[in-house]
Amino acid sequence: MTKSNTVGALAGFRVIDLTRVLGGPFCTQLLSDHGAEVIKVEPPQGDEVRDWGPPFKDGLSAYFAGVNRNKRSIGLDMRTKRGQEILFQLLEGADVMIDNFKSGTLEKWGIGYDEVLAKRFPSLIYCSITGFGADGPFGGFPGYDAVAQALSGQISVNGSPETGPTRIGVPIIDLATGLYASIGILLAVEERRRSGLGQRVDTSLFDTGVALLHPQAANYFMSGKAPVLTGNSHPNISPYSQYQTKKGRLFMAIGNDRQFRLLAELLGHPEWPTDPRFLHNPERVENRDALDAEITDALRDHVAEDITMALLAKGVPAGAVLTIPEVAKHPHTKHREMVVELDGYYGTGIPVKMSRTPGSVRTTPPHYGSATRDVLAGLGYDHAQVDELITDGVVYTKRAKAPS
């Protein structure tokens, strides 16, 4: 996928993005990929993930570049009164404002949603992403993905008895919170169509972590038993695990008796489905170790990628365990346009495919403050006025040094 002129499903939708790090920027990139105008308002020191590397290219970290395409960046000190007035001017034509400040930050600055923003901009949708929400025993505490994984129970069910509880490799809670935030924003947009009013959309990393505890939480609620570590295996389904082949590793996810019969036939063991130990899923779960040993032995002479194609062609869910470079170069990745390129920028593609208004990559991730002058010009500021605001430390085109 390269640059597209499509306007997208969210064309004309304006987002003032005050977020940093990952969950918020991931949410706003999703919106911007589908045509929303996103103005990324960064503090004087900038979004700290600009420094999260290596790798770096053309002054941008990969971490930042991965979640900030299709946006314009301005530097603004919202702690100042003039900075707040510029924010208010940006909000005049905005649909959404989103931040991931620590709870109470806007109130401390005198521009809280309930006291100020909701009254001044009644149709504004305000989305807040926090670590734990504003109240409760953890209320107001800062949150990062790994901490939320730990406190929400995610780490406790990830890993094997040999490894012990293990952090999930991708920052799944940050990313899923970004997805929940985008869903919440669009829910509020639909409701605003009827009422004409905006509202607060409250999302937190902790809530997301708990919401994602499936099926472990459902199992616990029904059985009263705490989930245990199962490694690659599924607590409710068998065979559902990772297996070594002659070359490469294979993951299989057999969800019903028909798939199990097809697997058995393809691996040359038509007797498995009639074995009393493996008749149905409950028996297969009960005799998981014995079944896994039989499957491992049957796969001894197979190559993971070859057997993957054979199993999938038969309707058996299975996949070779691919590396990131292998995924990036895979023909199916290319076919689904899940690697995008624009002017030397490469990123993951757009997973939501729209038939009439497809998403697009229109601009590369922005350097800090690269749109400060243009955005202010759009608000009516002339060149001299912008120069004065820069001199006075209200707006920025270059990152300020972090306080020592």
C-alpha positions, -999 to +999 in steps of 0.1 A: +000+000+000+013+035-008-002+069-006-039+072-014-062+101-022-092+085-006-109+107+019-119+079+043-149+072+064-140+098+090-132+127+066-142+160+082-138+145+117-114+166+137-094+152+167-072+172+191-048+146+203-030+155+236-018+119+241+017+105+244+034+071+245+012+043+231-025+037+240-037+072+230-015+076+199-026+041+187-062+052+191-058+084+172-037+068+144-066+044+139-089+074+135-065+092+112-059+062+090-097+064+082-096+101+073-098+120+106-078+152+108-056+146+139-036+175+154-011+161+178-005+186+206+028+179+222+043+194+254+075+215+252+097+184+257+076+164+232+062+129+233+088+109+253+086+079+230+105+100+204+135+090+225+126+053+229+152+036+208+172+026+190+163+021+162+161+057+149+157+070+113+156+106+101+153+118+137+123+096+146+123+065+168+106+034+154+084+033+185+071+068+178+068+063+140+047+031+145+017+049+160+018+085+147+014+086+109-013+107+093-010+134+120+002+170+123+024+179+153+024+212+172+043+221+203+022+239+230+026+246+266-009+242+280+001+252+314+002+289+302-029+310+298-021+318+262-014+282+255-049+273+269-065+300+247-048+283+217-062+250+228-097+265+231-093+279+195-084+244+183-114+230+201-138+254+184-140+232+154-131+199+169-152+167+174-130+150+199-103+158+224-083+129+238-056+129+265-038+104+287-027+127+314-026+116+350-061+121+365-067+156+377-041+173+354-066+194+334-084+204+366-050+215+381-045+237+351-080+251+355-094+236+323-112+205+336-138+188+314-168+192+338-160+227+350-148+243+318-147+223+286-182+207+287-197+241+293-177+259+267-179+232+241-211+212+248-208+190+217-172+181+224-165+144+230-137+141+256-118+108+258-096+102+288-071+073+290-056+067+324-038+039+342-065+031+367-093+057+364-097+088+386-109+071+418-109+039+438-079+024+457-056+028+426-073+059+414-050+086+400-019+064+400+002+064+369+000+033+347+022+015+322+013-016+302+034-041+321+021-027+354-014-031+342-007-066+330+005-075+365-023-059+385-051-070+361-041-107+363-028-109+327+007-119+337-006-145+362-021-166+333+007-161+308+036-184+307+042-220+316+050-238+349+086-238+338+088-201+330+065-189+357+042-159+351+055-139+321+048-105+306+029-107+273+055-098+246+035-071+229+020-042+250-014-057+246-032-037+272-019-003+258-030-014+223-064-028+234-071+003+255-065+024+223-090+002+205-115+005+233-110+043+233-117+045+196-148+024+200-160+046+229-154+077+208-174+064+179-202+053+203-203+089+216-204+102+181-234+081+173-252+092+205-244+128+197-262+124+164-294+121+184-287+144+214-264+170+199-243+167+231-208+154+237-198+134+267-168+120+286-154+086+274-134+071+303-110+043+296-082+028+317-054+003+313-066-016+344-102-019+331-089-032+297-067-058+314-096-072+334-119-071+304-095-092+283-093-120+309-112-145+287-117-174+292-098-174+324-122-151+343-153-169+330-137-202+340-130-189+375-165-174+379-181-208+371-157-231+388-144-211+417-109-224+408-080-200+402-066-205+366-031-220+364-003-215+339-008-237+308+020-224+285+010-228+249-020-249+257-055-237+260-073-242+293-105-254+277-095-269+243-073-297+231-053-301+209-046-264+211-008-259+214+026-255+198+044-285+184+080-291+171+083-304+136+114-315+116+118-279+106+101-251+125+073-250+151+036-254+144+006-241+163-027-260+160-061-248+174-085-277+170-120-265+181-143-294+173-145-331+165-146-327+127-114-307+127-098-334+150-109-361+126-094-343+096-062-337+115-059-374+124-065-385+088-039-361+074-013-372+100-020-408+092-037-417+124-074-423+116-077-443+149-074-412+171-110-401+169-123-435+181-098-437+209-118-434+242-092-409+254-098-386+225-135-390+215-146-355+223-130-323+235-136-329+273-117-363+269-090-347+249-085-320+275-084-346+303-058-366+283-039-336+269-004-349+276-009-382+260-025-366+229+003-340+226+029-368+227+011-386+199+009-355+178+045-345+184+056-380+172+033-377+141+048-344+131+084-356+134+089-359+096+069-328+086+080-292+079+060-266+097+052-243+067+044-272+044+021-290+069+004-256+076-007-253+040-019-289+040-039-285+072-054-252+063-065-265+029-084-293+047-101-268+070-078-275+101-067-244+120-029-244+121+000-221+115+037-222+114+053-200+140+068-172+119+092-145+128+085-108+123+108-107+092+090-138+078+056-122+084+067-089+068+079-107+036+050-132+034+029-132+003-003-131+022+009-100+042+016-084+008-018-094-006-036-080+024-016-048+023-005-053+059+029-036+053+026+000+041+052+022+026+053+060+020+084+081+012+107+057+030+084+051+060+073+015+065+046+005+090+019-021+096-011-019+074-048-009+081-067-040+094-102-026+089-110-028+052-138-005+040-154-012+006-163+023-004-142+045+019-109+026+026-084+039+050-051+052+037-016+064+046-014+100+035+015+115+055+045+101+073+049+104+111+056+141+119+087+156+134+081+176+165+064+209+159+065+206+122+029+219+118+030+245+145+032+275+122+006+260+097-019+252+124-016+286+140-019+303+106-052+284+102-063+300+135-056+334+122-021+341+136+004+359+114+041+351+112+051+379+137+025+367+162+038+331+160+074+343+164+063+361+196+046+330+209+077+310+202+099+336+220+076+336+250+076+298+253+040+293+245+043+274+213+073+253+200+087+242+167+117+225+184+117+203+215+127+220+247+152+204+270+137+184+298+141+199+332+171+184+351 
